[in-house]
Amino acid sequence: MKLNIQKWGNSAAVRLPSAMLAQMGAKIGDAFVVDVFAQKAELRVARPHYTLNDLLAEMPEGLPRVEDWDALPDVGKERV
């Protein structure tokens, strides 16, 4: 697909058609990572990187808590 570079204030911009955004799984407001090499640019959606604290902060309150879970016997094919 050929897209034109347009002036946007003191910068340059490329408009991405909504069909292209849909193919990329992106939406308005998403961040992109751009890698430039040998006169080519690769554009990809920047996916969030979660920390353990981020994930734990999203846990609902009141979930049952199993004490000494690491001492429980194996129940599947896992190996500890």
MODELLER restraints for C-alpha pairs under 7 A, 6 or more apart:
rsr = mdl.restraints
at = mdl.atoms
rsr.add(forms.Gaussian(group=physical.xy_distance, feature=features.Distance(at['CA:3:A'], at['CA:14:A']), mean=6.73, stdev=0.5))
rsr.add(forms.Gaussian(group=physical.xy_distance, feature=features.Distance(at['CA:4:A'], at['CA:14:A']), mean=6.26, stdev=0.5))
rsr.add(forms.Gaussian(group=physical.xy_distance, feature=features.Distance(at['CA:5:A'], at['CA:12:A']), mean=6.31, stdev=0.5))
rsr.add(forms.Gaussian(group=physical.xy_distance, feature=features.Distance(at['CA:5:A'], at['CA:13:A']), mean=5.58, stdev=0.5))
rsr.add(forms.Gaussian(group=physical.xy_distance, feature=features.Distance(at['CA:5:A'], at['CA:14:A']), mean=5.01, stdev=0.5))
rsr.add(forms.Gaussian(group=physical.xy_distance, feature=features.Distance(at['CA:6:A'], at['CA:12:A']), mean=5.53, stdev=0.5))
rsr.add(forms.Gaussian(group=physical.xy_distance, feature=features.Distance(at['CA:6:A'], at['CA:13:A']), mean=5.24, stdev=0.5))
rsr.add(forms.Gaussian(group=physical.xy_distance, feature=features.Distance(at['CA:6:A'], at['CA:14:A']), mean=6.27, stdev=0.5))
rsr.add(forms.Gaussian(group=physical.xy_distance, feature=features.Distance(at['CA:7:A'], at['CA:13:A']), mean=6.18, stdev=0.5))
rsr.add(forms.Gaussian(group=physical.xy_distance, feature=features.Distance(at['CA:21:A'], at['CA:27:A']), mean=6.19, stdev=0.5))
rsr.add(forms.Gaussian(group=physical.xy_distance, feature=features.Distance(at['CA:26:A'], at['CA:45:A']), mean=6.63, stdev=0.5))
rsr.add(forms.Gaussian(group=physical.xy_distance, feature=features.Distance(at['CA:31:A'], at['CA:45:A']), mean=6.16, stdev=0.5))
rsr.add(forms.Gaussian(group=physical.xy_distance, feature=features.Distance(at['CA:31:A'], at['CA:46:A']), mean=5.46, stdev=0.5))
rsr.add(forms.Gaussian(group=physical.xy_distance, feature=features.Distance(at['CA:32:A'], at['CA:43:A']), mean=6.53, stdev=0.5))
rsr.add(forms.Gaussian(group=physical.xy_distance, feature=features.Distance(at['CA:32:A'], at['CA:44:A']), mean=5.48, stdev=0.5))
rsr.add(forms.Gaussian(group=physical.xy_distance, feature=features.Distance(at['CA:32:A'], at['CA:45:A']), mean=4.45, stdev=0.5))
rsr.add(forms.Gaussian(group=physical.xy_distance, feature=features.Distance(at['CA:32:A'], at['CA:46:A']), mean=4.86, stdev=0.5))
rsr.add(forms.Gaussian(group=physical.xy_distance, feature=features.Distance(at['CA:33:A'], at['CA:43:A']), mean=5.90, stdev=0.5))
rsr.add(forms.Gaussian(group=physical.xy_distance, feature=features.Distance(at['CA:33:A'], at['CA:44:A']), mean=5.38, stdev=0.5))
rsr.add(forms.Gaussian(group=physical.xy_distance, feature=features.Distance(at['CA:33:A'], at['CA:45:A']), mean=6.15, stdev=0.5))
rsr.add(forms.Gaussian(group=physical.xy_distance, feature=features.Distance(at['CA:33:A'], at['CA:46:A']), mean=5.55, stdev=0.5))
rsr.add(forms.Gaussian(group=physical.xy_distance, feature=features.Distance(at['CA:34:A'], at['CA:41:A']), mean=6.45, stdev=0.5))
rsr.add(forms.Gaussian(group=physical.xy_distance, feature=features.Distance(at['CA:34:A'], at['CA:42:A']), mean=5.53, stdev=0.5))
rsr.add(forms.Gaussian(group=physical.xy_distance, feature=features.Distance(at['CA:34:A'], at['CA:43:A']), mean=4.68, stdev=0.5))
rsr.add(forms.Gaussian(group=physical.xy_distance, feature=features.Distance(at['CA:34:A'], at['CA:44:A']), mean=6.58, stdev=0.5))
rsr.add(forms.Gaussian(group=physical.xy_distance, feature=features.Distance(at['CA:35:A'], at['CA:41:A']), mean=5.59, stdev=0.5))
rsr.add(forms.Gaussian(group=physical.xy_distance, feature=features.Distance(at['CA:35:A'], at['CA:42:A']), mean=5.11, stdev=0.5))
rsr.add(forms.Gaussian(group=physical.xy_distance, feature=features.Distance(at['CA:35:A'], at['CA:43:A']), mean=6.71, stdev=0.5))
rsr.add(forms.Gaussian(group=physical.xy_distance, feature=features.Distance(at['CA:36:A'], at['CA:42:A']), mean=6.37, stdev=0.5))
